[in-house]
């Protein structure tokens, strides 16, 4: 998304690397601990920068949080575009990748973008708008692939691919939340498998198996 680039002065290569290091550290900490429990001092220490460096790139914590939202949204969008939901095999691989990642983290922390929405939507209108824009772009990227799947006759002919993209994203977010609170990804598996089976025309995407298994990029 990078919505803050319009108002940010152009950085030197070294400055861009320093800023990226700060944002990376902040993104990791806020995902692990939450926004409220992550201080600027925590970020400074994790990024190994001075207080003056931190304040040079970010006027306050709100500005840093907005950069974190952009970072998480851009990362998710890039990974989504690398996934291939335009084929039955690709859809199955995406499903397996999401479930495998939830298992590998013991379902902790939830979705990097969705968790920010839960924390900030009611207290920070600017952050809420950025998160909403991130979800819109994510849904659009899923919809692009599902249109290919639909055109190939692998989805129910009456299903609108863009509507299905929103539904798939909603199921993913809800499944990740249930997995997080239960510390068990079974609800996520059930939700994804049920939706894919309901939406499919003909044989549903295989469960628990990625036929192309090419170590797909992480989605969230």
N, C-alpha and C positions, 0 to 999 in steps of 0.2 A: 504494500500500500504506500508506504513512505510518504505519508501526507505532510510530514513536517519538513520535507526537503525544500519546499517553496520558500519558507521563511528562514532557512538556515544558510549562513554564509558558506561559500565553497571552502572545503577543508584541504589542507595539504595531504599527501599520501600518508604521512606519519600521523597527522591529526585524525584522519579517517579511521586508521587502524586503532588509535587510542579510543576514539568514540565507540567503535564497534566492540572493543573489548569491554568497555563499561556497560554497554547495552546487553552484551552476551551474559555478563556476570549478573546483571539485574534481572534478566529474563530467567536465568536458572534459579536464582534465589527466590524470586516472587512465585515461581511455579512450585518450588519445594515448600516454602514457608507461608506464602500469601503476601499480598501487598502491605497490609497493615503491620505485619511482623518483620518486614524488611526495611531497614533504615539506610539512609545514605552512607553512614559509616560502614555498614555491612557491605554495601556495594563497593565503596572505595577500597576496603581491605581485599575483597575478592578479586577486584580488577587490578589491584596493585597500582593505584594511582593516588596522587595527593588530593587534598581537599580543594586546592585551587584548580587542579585539572578538572575535577568533577564539576565544579561550578562554572568553569569556562565553557563546557559543552552543554550543561543543563542548569537552567536558572533555579529550578526547584525540583522537588520530588514529582510533582504533577507532570512536568516536562519529561522527566525520565520515564515515568509510567507510560506516557503516550508513546515514547520511543519503543518501549517494550511491547506495547500492543502492536505497533507497526511491524516490529521484528517477528513476533509470533505469527501474525497474519501472513507476512511475506514468506516465512519459512513453510507454513502449512500450504499456502497456495503453490509454492514451487514444488513441494513434494507431491501435492495432488496432481499437478500437471505431468509429473513423471509417472504416476500410476496410469494404468490402462483399464478404465472401466468400460471401454468400448467393445469388449469381447467377454464371453462367458468365463473364459479362463482368467482374464484380467480381473473381472469382478470377484471371482473366487479368490484370486491372489490378494486383492485388496482387503477382502474380508479376513483372510487368514493373517495378513500382516497386522491389521488393527487388533485382532484378538491376541496374537502372539506378543505384541508389544504390551498389551494390558497384563498379560501373564508375567512378562519379564520384569515389570515394575510392581508386581503384586497389586495391580490396579490402584496404585497410589497417585495422588495429585490431580487426576482427571485430565481433561483436555486443556492444553495451555491457553487457548483462546476462550473456551467456554468457562473455565474457572475464573478468568479475569472478569467475564461478564457477570458471574454470580456475585463477585466481590464489589464491583464498581457501578453496575447499572443504576442503582438507586441513589448513589452518593456523588457521582461525577458525570454530568451530562456530556461533557466533551469526550471522556473516555468511552461512555456508552455508545456515542455516535461512531467512534472509530471501530469499536468492536462490532457493531452492527454492519458497518461497511465491510469489515473483514469477512463476516459470515456471508454477506451478499456475494462477494467475489468467490468465496469457497463454493457456495451453492452453484454459481454460474459455471465454475470449472467442472464440477460433477455433472451438471446438465449437458455440457458440451459432449462429454463421453457417452452419456446415456442416450443422447440423440442418435449416435452411431449404433448403439445396441438396439435401439428402437427401429431404426431403418433396416437393420439386418433381420428383423422379425423375432428377436429374442425377448422382447417385452410385450406384455399384453397390448394389443393394438389400441385400446381405449385409454391407456395411461399416457398422460402428458409427461414427457421426460423432465421438463423443468419442475413440475409439481412433484415428481418422484425424487428429484434431487433434493428439494426442500425436505421431503419426508425422510429420505435416507439420512440427511444431516441431522434432523431432529431425533431420529432413532439412535444415531450414533451418540449424540450428546446425552440423551437419556440413558442409554446403555452404559456409557462411561461413568455417569453419575452413580447408577445402581452398583456397578462394579466397584467403584471407589468406596462407597459406604459399606458394602458387604465384604470388601477385600476379596472378591471372587468374580471372575469375568463371565460366569455362566449366563447371567442375565443379558450381557452384551451379545454373547454368541446367539442366544435364543432370539433376541430382537432382530439382529441382522439376518439370521437364517430365515426367520419367518417372513420378513419383508421381501427378501430376495425371492423366496418361493412364491409368495403371493403375486409379485410383479412379473415373474418370468412367464414367457410363453413357451410351452414345451418343457424339456428337462430343466430343472433349476440348477443354479451354479453348485458345483460340488462342495460339500461341507468338509471342513477340517483338512483340506488338501489343496495345495497350490500346484497345479499341473506344470506351470512354467517355471516355478520356483527359482527366480533369479535375484533373490535378496532385494525385494522392492524397497524403495526409499520409505522412511517412516512418514506417516501422514500427520501425526499429531505429537 
